[in-house]
């Protein structure tokens, strides 16, 4: 049986312990300095109110000539901007600039807006706007070479922003059929079907500046129906964990694969589970977040991440072009 996690104090504490150490800027800065990567921990304003937390990784040396490609990151439910730091650093070592955000209302500190998933693509577009117009190094970025990386709810986010049109009215029947699924545990927090319909935007926010997408174990794949990804014509690298107990087959990664208009570069990770797309845990995470740190017997998460980061980097090099400078 699949375990249901409901939003609440236990859920918040669970993700807080899981991501606490990776969310501390000093540890990130130290790791970045060791690998000759310039790191900035900052915020950007949100027109809907408040500030959005950001992490920005860039090569320490400015480009000798030309401009660098930008890749934006969207984390999963209850995550944090630094949740995929190892992948970000691998991309920066290849010459890219990486910017990640902590989604307001859906992060390890606050899950008050976790079912308002339409807010995610909007915020990711704001991040692209910020990086290309307001970030101090924006003149060194090529606005025609922007990629997007997302995991779980972040995978859904990047697909929607790249042109996907999900139908959130499909969520309720899906959850009536699969009430034990993780995402359906979140939906149970919605007060009524009318509330979900009310939150479903008539027009999803898209961003034509995105030229390539990596989606790892994307959430809500079924919500794109049979035509909801027809406008996603950019190259897509799609990842699936063979034994994903959080977003089990065939309603998520497989549904996305079947709906995309062109075949994605598809990877099934043998013997992997959902959280294996997060990097190996440090000592504190191992102590307090064993559920998110544990892998199936025989699965080497560190070895997988070395391969995963190589494949993601190679995909963006191929689709966005070799970084200049």
N, C-alpha and C positions, 0 to 999 in steps of 0.2 A: 504493500500500500504506500501511496505517496503521502508524505507528511504535510499538513496544512499549517502555515505560519500566518497568524493574524496580526495586523498592525496593533501596536499597543506598547506598554512599557517593556514587555519581554522582548518584543521585536526590536525596539530601539536599543535596548541594552546589548542585544545580540550583535547587531551591526556595529554599534559603537565600539565594542571590544574587538570586533574583527578588523576594523579599519583604523583604530585609534593611533597606532604607531605610524602607519603610513600617512596619516593626516598631519603629523607634526612637521611643519616646514623645515626645522633645523635638520632633521634626519635626511630629508630630501635634498637640502642644499649640500650637505656633506657628501652624499652619494654623487650628486651632480658634479661637485668640484673634483672628486676623485677621477671622474671620467671626462674631464675637460668640457663639461656642459654647463652653460650659464642657465641658472634657474631663477624664476621670479614668482613669488607668491603674492597675489594682489586681488583686487576686486574690480568689477565693472558695474555701472548702474543699470538697473532694470526699469524701463519706463512704467512697468506695472507696479513698481514699488520695491524698495530695498536694494541691496547690493548682492551680486553673484560672485562667489569665491572662484578664483582662477589659479591654475598652475601653468606656467609657460616654460618650456624647455627649448633652448636654442644652442647651436654651436657657439663656442666662446669667440671664435674668430669671425669677423664679418665677411660676407662674400667678397672675393677679389673682384668679381665682375658679375653682372646680371643679378638675378633675384632668386630667392629660395622658395620652394613649395611649402605650403602650410597644410598641416593635418590637425583636425579638431577631434577631440575625444568626448564620448558620452558614456558615463558609467551605468551600471545596473541599479536596480531598486535597492535603496538603502546604502548606496555607495558614497564615493568621495572622489574628488578630482584626481587624486594620486593613486587610485586603485589599480592602474595599469602602468605604473611608473617604469617597469622594466621594458615594456614595449615602447613607451615614449622615448626612453634613452637610446634604445636600439635604433629608432628612426632618426634621432638627432645625430647619432654617430655616423649615419649614412648621409647626413647633410640637410635633413628636413628641420623645420620649426614645428613644434607640437604645442598645442594649447588645449587644456582640459578644464572643464567647469564642474562645480558641485551644484547639481540641480536643486533649485529652491523647492522645499516641501517634499523632496524625495531623496533624502540623504541619510547618513548614519546618525545625524543629530535630530532630524525632523522628518517625519513621514505624514505630515498633515495634509499634503496634497498628492499623495501617491497615486490615487486613481485619476487625477487630472492629467492624464498622459499627454494631452494636446499641448500642455505647457512646455514639454521637453523640446520639440523641434523649434518652437519659437525662441527659447533660450539659446539653443545651439546656433541659430541664425544670428542672434545678437552677438555671440562670441566671434563668429566670422566677421561681422561688421566691425567689432572692436579691434580685432587683430589687423584688419586691412586698412583701418582709418585712424585709430587712436593709440594703438600700442606704439611705444617709443621706437621700435624697430620696423614699423610698417612699411617704410620705403624700401626695405630689403626683401619684401614678400611679393610674389607674383600672384596677382588676383585671378589669373587664368589657370592656376595650378593649385587647387584646393582639394584635399581628400578628407574623408570622415571615417572614423573608427568607432564602433560601439559594441558593447557587450550586454546581452540580456535585454532589459528595457532600453538600454543604449543602442542595441542592434536595431530594435524597432524604430528608435528615434532617427538614426541616420538613414534608414530606408524611407521613412516618411518625409524627411527633409529633402531627400534626393528625388522626390516625385511621387512617393507612395500615397495612396488614398485609402486608409483603413475605414472600415465600417464598424463603429463601436456598438451598433445594435446587435452585432453577432456575438458579443461577449456574453450576454445573458443566456442565450440558448446553449452556448458552449459550456458555461458553468453549471447549468442545470444538468447537463450530461456528465460533467466531470467536477463535482463539487470539492473533490479532494485535492485538486491541483493547486499549486502555489498561487498562481495569478487569481484563481477563483477565491482564495482566502482573502485577497485584497479587495476583490469586488464585493465580498460580503459586507465590507465596511460602508459601501454606498447604500443610501437609505432606501432607494427604490429604482426601478427600471426607468422611471421618468427622469430621475436625477442623472442617470447615465446619458440618456438621450439629450438632456438639456446641455450637458457638458460636451457632447460630440459636436465639434465645429462643422459648420456647413462648408467651409473651405479650409483645408489644411495648409499650413505654411510650408512652402518649398523654397529651395535656393539653387538656382541654376549654376552657381559658381562651383558647386561640388562636381568634381570630375571622376571620382573613384570612391568606392565604399568597401569597407571591411565590416561585416556583421558576424559576430560570434554568438552563437546560441540565441538568436533574436527572439524576444517575447512577442506574443500576440500575432504570430505569423498567420494564423487562421483568419484574423480580422481583415486581411487584405482580400479575402474572397478569391474569385477566379480572375478578376480584372484589376484589382487595386494596385498592382505594381506595373501596370502597362506603361506608365510614363517613366519608369526607372530604366533608362537606356544607357546609363554609364556602366563601366565595368564593375562587377561585384565579386568580392571574395567572401564566400559563405562557409562558416564553420559549424559543425555539429559534434556534440559529445555522444559517443555511442550509447552510454547508459545515463543519460540526463534525467535525473529523477525530479528535478524542479520543473523543467519544460519538456516533458517526454514526447517522443515521436508518436504520431506523425504530424502534430498540429502546429509545430513551430518552425524549426529550420527546414524540415521537409516541405511544409506548406509554402514557405518562401521560395524554395528551389523550384517547386512546381508552377509557381505563379509568375516568376520573373520572365520577361519577354525574350531574353537571351540567356543561355545557360551560364550560370556563374562558375567561377573557379571554386569548386566544392571540395571541402575536406571533412571527412568523418574521422574523428580522433578515437582510435581503438581503445577500449577499456576506460575511457574518460567519463567523468561526471561533470555536472554543470560548473561547479566552482573551480575546476581545474583550469579554467581560463583566467583565473586570478593567479598571480605569481605565488611561489612558495612562501609560506608564512615565516615570520621571524619568531623569536622565542616568546615574546609577549602574546602574539596572536595564537601560537600553539597552546599556550596555557589557558587562554580565555575564550578562544573561538575554535575549538577542535572540530566542530561541525563543518565550518567553512574551510578548514585546513586539511581535513582528511581526504585522502584519495582511495580509490579501490585498490585491493591487494595487487601488487605487481606494477602499478602505474607510477612512473617516475615523473613527477610534476616539473622538476627542475630541467630534466632532459627535454620534456615536451616544450617548455617555454623557450629553450634555446632554438628548437626547430620552429615553433610558432613565430617567434620574432624574426627569424630569417625569412620565413614565407611571407609574412606581412610586409616586411621591408622590401623584398623582391617584387611583390605585387605593386606597391606604390612607386617603386623605381620604374617599373615597366609602364604603368598607366599615367603617371604624372611626369615622367622624364627624370633623368639624372639631375640631382640638385646642382645648380650653378654656383660657382665660387668655391 
